[in-house]
Amino acid sequence: MKRFFILILLFTLNLYANEATSLAKKLHYSGAYETMLKNAQQKHQLLMLIVVEDDCHWCKKYARTTLSNKNIQKKLENVQKVIIDRYDTISLKHDSKFFPMTYFIDPKTSTIIQTLYGYKTTKLFLEGLHVAQQKLKAYQNGYVIDTQQHLMWDTCKSEDFIHRAFMHNAGKSLCENLYFMGYDDWRLPTPRELQLSIQNKTLTGLLAYDGYWTSKWDPKEPEDNILMVFASNGTVYAESSCERGHIICVR
């Protein structure tokens, strides 16, 4: 009886693997995560990992519609693509619970930089891909360029800039004393500069927190309040310079 249950379990796991293998073949993706990770590292490309499960209607629809879309296929030409089943060691490591799951991974650090939960339409997939590509570019270069405003934004993942909050004067000093990429003219942005770079999606996915300091005093209370910007929607508001906020430097 015990042998019978072991055979059933092995048969079931084989079905799961076959589903992932079948979709990988149809889409011309790989099923070998470690191989594609090495390729992505060598070519400095984004790695996309998709996790599926057997008998998953939305997984099949995802492959048949969104991932088979010609525009998306073109956008993914320079992306290393992998499909695995939910019982794969890599999938278990990421604790996947919804299927399909799409992970965009920075190959240098093997960290997930963008996640798409469940089935996604072409539009939503492209939005997620854009965010992932922006993040990867920023992480690799340490900066992004807003071509509309001709600005360079520092996106260096320094502990001092990303994970800490500062009073206004301290944040202002950090930017003004920054020497990066051969430049020493970094500063805090104006409210309008930060607003526009959020609105034109230059900084999409790169602002980890919400309240960011700008260089402008509140005209209503110029003796104490500084204008800040909500990263989520670009709203400008005033805050005491003694409060703590986050910074992103620009030049």
N, C-alpha and C positions, 0 to 999 in steps of 0.2 A: 504493500500500500504506500509506504514511504517513497519507494522508487517511482511509483505512478505519479505522485504529486510533484516530484522533482522533474519528471518528464513534462508534465503540464506547465510548470513554471518556465522551463527552458523554452518550450514551444511559444508561450506567451511573450517572453522577452524577445524571441526571434521575430515575432510579428511586429513588435514595436520598432525593432531595428530595421525591418523591411520597409516600413512606412517612411522612415526618415531617408533610407537609401533610395526608395522609389522617387520621392520628391526631389532629392538631390540630383538624380539622373535626369529627371524631366527639366529641371531648371539649369542644369550644367553647373551645379554647385559641388563643393567637396564635402565629404563626410569626415575628413581628417582634421580635427581642430589644431593639433600641434603643428602639422605641416603648414597649414594656412597662416598660423601665427608667425612662424619663421619667415614665410614669404612676405607677410605684411611688415615685419621688422626690417627685412632686407630692402624692401621697396619703399619704406616709409609711407605705407598706405593704411587706410582704415580697415579694420576687421569687423565684419558683420556676422554674428552668430544667431541662427534661428533655431529654436527648440520646438519640436512638435511631439504629438502623441498619436498613437494608433486610433483609428476610427474617429478622427477629429474633423468634423465638417468644416469648421472655420480654418483649420490648417490647410485643408485641400483647397478651399475657396481662396485663401491668401495666395497660395502658389499659382492657382489657375487664373486669378484676376490681377491683383496688385503686383506680384512679383514677375508676372509674365507681361506686364505692360511694357511696350517698346521704349517709352520715355524713361521709365525706371531702369530698364536694362541698360540703357545708354548711360544713365547717371551712375550706375554701379560698375561700370567697366574698370575703374581704377580702385575698386574695393575688393578685398579678399572675402569670399563668401563661403559660409559653412552651414550645413543643416545637420542637427543631431537629434536623437530621440530623448525623451524626458528621463530615461534611466541611465543615460550616459554619465560617466563620472563628472564631466565638466558641467552638465546640466544640474546634477545634484549639488555641486559646489556652489552654483548660483541660486540654489533653492527656488527653482522655477515652479510656479503654481498655476499660472494661466497660460493657455496655449491657443495659438502660437505665441511665443515670446521672441522678441527681437532685441538683441543686444548689440550696440556699437561699442567697439573696444579699442582703446589706445594700445597698440602693439608693444610700445616701448615699456610700459608699466603693467600691461595685461589688466588694466582697470576698465570697468564699464564707465563710459562717459555719457551714454544716452540709452534709455530703455523704452521700448514700445510694448505695451501690454495688449495682448489679444490681436484680433484681426484689425487691420488698418486699411482704409481706402487709399487710393493713389495719392490724393491730396495730403492726407495726414502722414502717410509714409514719407513723402517728399519733404514735408516740414520737419519731421524727425531727423531725416538724413541731413538736411541743411544744418540743423543745430549740431549734430555730431561732427560734421565736417568743419564747422566753425570752431568747435572746441578743440578738435585735433590740431588744426592749423595754429590756433593760439597756444596750445600746449607745446607744440614742436618749435615754434618760432619765438614764443614769449611775447608776441604782440599781434595786433590786427590793425588793418588800415581801413579807415572810413574814406572811400574814394570820393564820396559826395562832398564831404567837408574838408578833405585833404588833411586828415588828422591821423596820428599814430597813437593807439591805445596800448598801454603796457598791460599785459595779461600774465606776467610772470607769476608762477605759483609759489612765491615766497610766503612763508608763514606770516611775515610782517604785513603783507598786503591782503592776503586772502582770508585768513582765519581769525583776524583780530579786528577790534573796533577801537577807534581813537577819538579823542577830543579834536576839535577842528584844527587848532594850531599845530598839534603833533602830526596830524595827517598831512597838513599843508607842508610842514617841514620835511616829511619823508619824501614827498614828491619833488620838492625843490632841490633836495640833496641827492636825488637819484641819478646815478650814472649808468646808463644801460644802452646797449647797441651803439655805443660810441657817441651818445647824445647826453648832454647835461642840462637841457632846457625843459625838463619835465615840470608839470604843474598840475594843480587841480583844475578840472574843467569848469566852464561856465554852465549854468543850468540849461541853456539852449543847446550847447554842444552835446551834453549828455542825453538830453531829450531826443535830439535828432538821431543820434547813433543808436538809441534804443528803438526808435520808430522805424528807421531804415534797416534794422536787424543786423547791423554790424556787430553789436554786442549780445546777440541772442544766445542764451545759454551760458554766458560767460560771467554774469554778475551773480555771485553766490548768495548774496543777501539783498535786503530791500532798500534801506536808507543809505544813500551815498552823498558825501559832502561835495559841495561845489565851491567855487572861489568867490561867490557873491554874497554880500550882506543883505539881509532883509530890509528893503527900503522903508518899511513901516516901523521897524525897530532896529536901526542900524548899529546901535551900541552893543547889542547882545546876540541877536539872532542871525544865523547863517541859513541860506537857502540850501535845501537838500532835494534829492530826486528819488522817487520810488522806482526801483529797477523794474518792477513788474509791469508798470503802465506809463512811466515817464511823468507822473504827476509831481509838480514842484510844491514844496511846503517849507515852512520855516521851523528851525529848531535852535535851541540855545547852544552856543558854541562850547559850552561846558559839558553837553551831553556827548555820548559816544556814537560814532557812525563809521561807515566803511568808506574806503577810498579806492579809486582807480585813477592812475596818472595818465596824462595825455600831453602831447606836444604837436 
